[in-house]
């Protein structure tokens, strides 16, 4: 017989996997020149890093988290290192290296899909 505790644990685990690993977001992808970010780390243009929009920022809770981003049939994994106060919900501001893995800098803006990796 399965206990209520076991059922609750399995449910909580599945819910956590859904929220953290599978939840997908879509939004506007832009690029910026990183430096000292809101997470407290200094990064450069050649690193695969992103700034997370303010609506999903959650007081630095996602600093260091990896995200898998896709656009135009390409994908890249990057690390959250900064806050993008001007980005809408679902939006990411990407380092030049991250953006170029998905498109050309001259495009300026991409429609992106992403999730926590």
C-alpha positions as CSV (number, residue, x, y, z in Angstrom):
1,X,0.0,0.0,0.0
2,X,1.3,3.5,-0.9
3,X,1.3,6.0,1.9
4,X,0.1,9.6,1.7
5,X,3.6,10.8,2.4
6,X,5.0,8.8,-0.6
7,X,2.3,10.1,-2.9
8,X,2.9,13.7,-1.7
9,X,6.7,13.3,-2.2
10,X,6.3,12.0,-5.7
11,X,3.8,14.7,-6.6
12,X,6.1,17.4,-5.2
13,X,9.1,16.0,-7.1
14,X,7.2,15.9,-10.4
15,X,5.9,19.4,-9.8
16,X,9.5,20.7,-9.1
17,X,10.8,19.1,-12.3
18,X,8.0,20.6,-14.3
19,X,8.6,24.1,-12.9
20,X,12.4,24.0,-13.0
21,X,13.4,21.8,-15.9
22,X,10.6,21.7,-18.3
23,X,8.8,25.0,-18.0
24,X,9.3,26.9,-21.2
25,X,9.2,30.7,-21.7
26,X,9.1,32.8,-24.8
27,X,9.9,36.4,-25.3
28,X,12.2,39.0,-26.8
29,X,15.9,38.3,-27.1
30,X,18.2,41.3,-27.3
31,X,22.0,41.7,-26.8
32,X,24.2,43.9,-24.6
33,X,27.8,44.3,-23.5
34,X,28.2,42.6,-20.2
35,X,30.5,43.8,-17.4
36,X,29.8,43.8,-13.7
37,X,26.4,42.2,-13.4
38,X,23.6,42.4,-10.8
39,X,24.7,38.9,-9.6
40,X,28.1,40.5,-8.6
41,X,30.2,38.8,-11.2
42,X,32.2,40.4,-14.1
43,X,31.7,38.9,-17.5
44,X,32.8,39.6,-21.0
45,X,31.4,39.6,-24.6
46,X,32.8,36.2,-25.4
47,X,31.0,34.4,-22.6
48,X,27.7,32.7,-22.9
49,X,25.8,34.8,-20.4
50,X,22.4,36.5,-20.1
51,X,20.5,39.1,-18.1
52,X,17.1,38.0,-16.9
53,X,14.0,40.2,-17.1
54,X,12.9,41.9,-13.9
55,X,9.5,40.1,-13.7
56,X,11.3,36.8,-13.4
57,X,14.4,38.0,-11.5
58,X,13.2,37.0,-8.0
59,X,15.8,38.9,-6.0
60,X,18.9,37.1,-7.5
61,X,17.3,33.6,-7.0
62,X,18.4,32.6,-10.5
63,X,22.0,33.8,-10.5
64,X,24.2,31.1,-11.9
65,X,21.3,29.1,-13.3
66,X,21.8,27.8,-16.8
67,X,19.2,28.4,-19.5
68,X,18.7,26.7,-22.9
69,X,17.7,29.3,-25.5
70,X,16.5,28.6,-29.0
71,X,15.7,30.9,-32.0
72,X,15.7,30.5,-35.8
73,X,16.4,26.7,-35.5
74,X,19.5,27.2,-33.4
75,X,20.1,26.7,-29.7
76,X,22.6,27.7,-27.0
77,X,23.1,27.3,-23.3
78,X,24.0,30.3,-21.2
79,X,24.3,31.4,-17.6
80,X,22.2,34.0,-15.8
81,X,24.6,36.7,-14.5
82,X,22.6,39.9,-14.6
83,X,19.3,41.7,-14.4
84,X,17.6,43.3,-17.4
85,X,15.2,45.9,-16.0
86,X,13.9,46.9,-19.4
87,X,13.2,43.4,-20.7
88,X,9.6,42.2,-20.7
89,X,8.5,39.0,-19.0
90,X,10.1,36.1,-20.8
91,X,12.8,38.3,-22.3
92,X,16.5,37.8,-22.0
93,X,19.4,40.2,-22.8
94,X,22.3,38.2,-24.2
95,X,26.0,38.7,-24.5
96,X,27.2,39.1,-28.0
97,X,28.5,35.5,-28.0
98,X,25.2,34.1,-26.9
99,X,23.2,36.2,-29.4
100,X,25.5,35.3,-32.3
101,X,25.0,31.6,-31.5
102,X,21.3,32.3,-32.5
103,X,21.5,35.0,-35.1
104,X,23.3,38.1,-36.4
105,X,23.9,41.1,-34.1
106,X,22.6,43.3,-36.8
107,X,19.1,41.7,-36.2
108,X,19.1,43.3,-32.8
109,X,16.0,41.4,-31.6
110,X,15.1,37.8,-31.8
111,X,11.9,35.9,-30.9
112,X,13.2,33.3,-28.4
113,X,12.1,30.3,-26.5
114,X,14.0,29.3,-23.4
115,X,13.9,27.1,-20.3
116,X,16.1,26.4,-17.3
117,X,18.7,23.8,-18.4
